[in-house]
Amino acid sequence: MTPIDTLFSSSRAVRVRWTHPLRRFALASLTAMLLGTTAAHAGTADQVDVQYVDPDNFTEFRHAGVGVDRNERGWLNSLARHIAQRVGGVLPAGQHMTIVVTDVDRAGDYEPWHGGQSADVRIVRDIYPPSITLSFTLLSADGTILRAGQTRLRDTTFMMRMNHYSDDPLRYEKALIDDWVSRAFPAG
């Protein structure tokens, strides 16, 4: 895997970094200008840089089932794309955010004690809630830090809530990100 993978979301590329270096981007205003946005409109996913720190040690991979391919990481790209789209949708033009994900534990778990082929089947129960640990840095167009923090997202009531990602394998994790974005970065 290369240090930087590029994902394509419609016509825009979302960069995903697998290493930890935090970089400041002063080009967010130029990007917004080139995309034709104004300060009054919400930003885009291009204004968000999602980084994974040491994904081999994520809880999700440490607890993977016996028959599970621990190298299957396509869902990390999908989650990074969702984070960038949701956060980018609430940022004012000209701002940039770096999000560093340090742990992910998807909803559900493997229960190998059932025997047979069920050892590599994810069982989703309320005792296995989704959890994501991340830190973020919000920068203005001139590189000034506007806001920074870290948080552990976890939803123990994930199975009792309505979820509009019903056919998505990452439905609980995406809902967790959506909730965080709406709480941490309310519109207006």
Phi and psi in degrees as a GROMACS rama.xvg file:
@    title "Ramachandran Plot"
@    xaxis  label "Phi"
@    yaxis  label "Psi"
@TYPE xy
-79.9845  160.601  THR-2
-60.2787  -31.9461  PRO-3
-127.488  122.762  ILE-4
-102.806  143.678  ASP-5
-109.787  129.721  THR-6
-106.939  147.341  LEU-7
-112.545  121.489  PHE-8
-119.483  106.429  SER-9
52.9775  -119.465  SER-10
-100.044  -0.6127  SER-11
-104.949  145.277  ARG-12
-97.1024  139.894  ALA-13
-114.597  123.834  VAL-14
-89.6218  135.151  ARG-15
-121.788  124.858  VAL-16
-104.882  138.6  ARG-17
-100.951  6.74014  TRP-18
-118.797  175.778  THR-19
-95.8437  -11.4175  HIS-20
-62.6398  126.407  PRO-21
-85.1847  130.833  LEU-22
-121.111  143.892  ARG-23
-96.6965  135.747  ARG-24
-117.028  115.047  PHE-25
-95.5357  -0.540059  ALA-26
-87.1019  5.39994  LEU-27
-61.7134  -38.8711  ALA-28
-68.5986  -36.965  SER-29
-65.2939  -42.4762  LEU-30
-60.3957  -46.0251  THR-31
-62.0078  -39.6128  ALA-32
-66.0045  -42.6936  MET-33
-65.9634  -31.3749  LEU-34
-82.2745  -5.84349  LEU-35
80.9164  21.891  GLY-36
-91.6171  159.579  THR-37
-117.993  170.443  THR-38
-63.2211  -22.6457  ALA-39
-79.8861  -15.1791  ALA-40
-100.073  155.277  HIS-41
-65.7606  157.272  ALA-42
-78.0566  -166.214  GLY-43
-128.098  171.266  THR-44
-63.5957  -20.9303  ALA-45
-65.4723  -17.055  ASP-46
-87.3513  3.37891  GLN-47
-123.275  131.067  VAL-48
-113.347  116.798  ASP-49
-104.518  127.806  VAL-50
-123.584  140.887  GLN-51
-107.943  129.604  TYR-52
-101.83  117.262  VAL-53
48.6441  62.0584  ASP-54
-61.5654  -20.6181  PRO-55
-60.0673  -26.2584  ASP-56
-100.118  9.0213  ASN-57
-61.4517  144.572  PHE-58
-53.0817  -38.1367  THR-59
-56.6464  -40.6447  GLU-60
-84.4419  -28.114  PHE-61
-69.1574  -31.0306  ARG-62
-103.2  13.3868  HIS-63
-63.4958  149.45  ALA-64
-65.9671  168.367  GLY-65
-59.3367  -47.632  VAL-66
-89.61  8.09575  GLY-67
-84.9484  134.59  VAL-68
-76.4026  105.994  ASP-69
-70.7139  -11.2947  ARG-70
-89.3797  -7.07447  ASN-71
-74.918  106.838  GLU-72
-126.265  16.0376  ARG-73
-57.915  -31.8717  GLY-74
-67.2853  -25.4951  TRP-75
-64.317  -40.4524  LEU-76
-64.4359  -42.0095  ASN-77
-63.9815  -41.5348  SER-78
-66.3163  -41.9445  LEU-79
-62.0293  -41.3338  ALA-80
-62.9945  -41.7715  ARG-81
-65.0752  -43.8503  HIS-82
-59.3915  -47.4342  ILE-83
-62.508  -41.2549  ALA-84
-67.4785  -44.7974  GLN-85
-66.928  -48.0739  ARG-86
-68.4242  -43.0122  VAL-87
-60.4869  -28.7364  GLY-88
-71.595  -17.3195  GLY-89
-108.731  -9.13386  VAL-90
-78.0082  136.13  LEU-91
-66.0155  150.512  PRO-92
-56.7734  140.065  ALA-93
97.8904  -20.6607  GLY-94
-90.8031  157.249  GLN-95
-137.459  142.175  HIS-96
-127.758  136.045  MET-97
-107.232  127.114  THR-98
-118.101  126.014  ILE-99
-112.211  113.052  VAL-100
-93.1148  121.173  VAL-101
-106.061  -13.7689  THR-102
-161.131  144.222  ASP-103
-138.453  131.994  VAL-104
-131.095  104.869  ASP-105
-67.8375  158.685  ARG-106
-61.817  141.895  ALA-107
89.9325  172.732  GLY-108
-159.777  176.412  ASP-109
-99.9209  139.453  TYR-110
-122.967  80.5122  GLU-111
-66.4253  -17.3369  PRO-112
-67.6468  -10.4103  TRP-113
-73.4309  -17.2833  HIS-114
80.1119  171.059  GLY-115
60.9993  -145.263  GLY-116
-76.1371  -6.74663  GLN-117
-72.6487  -8.62559  SER-118
-63.8254  -26.2918  ALA-119
-112.127  28.3352  ASP-120
-110.467  127.41  VAL-121
-75.4543  125.422  ARG-122
-104.629  121.728  ILE-123
-99.3246  113.9  VAL-124
-133.737  160.015  ARG-125
-65.4118  -14.5082  ASP-126
-81.5011  -4.58937  ILE-127
-120.059  69.8852  TYR-128
-73.606  156.055  PRO-129
-73.0006  149.393  PRO-130
-148.379  134.59  SER-131
-136.195  128.563  ILE-132
-109.515  128.75  THR-133
-149.921  162.426  LEU-134
-128.689  157.832  SER-135
-143.954  153.74  PHE-136
-135.82  120.906  THR-137
-101.285  124.413  LEU-138
-115.942  145.568  LEU-139
-79.4253  175.388  SER-140
-61.071  -28.8924  ALA-141
-90.5099  5.88066  ASP-142
90.9236  4.38916  GLY-143
-74.2753  136.225  THR-144
-75.5079  117.708  ILE-145
-90.4387  -33.4098  LEU-146
-163.77  143.719  ARG-147
-148.398  153.169  ALA-148
-178.897  176.6  GLY-149
-141.548  153.013  GLN-150
-156.351  157.219  THR-151
-115.171  115.519  ARG-152
-90.1408  132.22  LEU-153
-155.5  137.26  ARG-154
-130.352  101.019  ASP-155
-77.6896  -10.1958  THR-156
-106.571  22.6095  THR-157
-59.1749  -27.9345  PHE-158
-85.3531  -11.5192  MET-159
-98.1383  -0.40617  MET-160
-105.513  154.009  ARG-161
-69.9341  142.762  MET-162
-138.319  117.317  ASN-163
-83.8662  7.92712  HIS-164
-105.05  40.9877  TYR-165
-56.069  -29.0471  SER-166
-100.677  5.8052  ASP-167
-94.7599  130.552  ASP-168
-62.6127  -19.7802  PRO-169
-104.046  24.9833  LEU-170
-57.1342  -40.0894  ARG-171
-74.9525  -37.6271  TYR-172
-69.9992  -39.7388  GLU-173
-65.9626  -39.5922  LYS-174
-64.1139  -36.4733  ALA-175
-62.1942  -44.8322  LEU-176
-64.2861  -44.6847  ILE-177
-57.4951  -44.4335  ASP-178
-62.2966  -43.501  ASP-179
-62.8745  -46.0185  TRP-180
-61.9325  -44.2493  VAL-181
-68.3807  -31.3417  SER-182
-78.7631  -45.27  ARG-183
-80.6817  -26.8453  ALA-184
-134.175  65.5664  PHE-185
-63.829  145.235  PRO-186
-67.5252  144.781  ALA-187
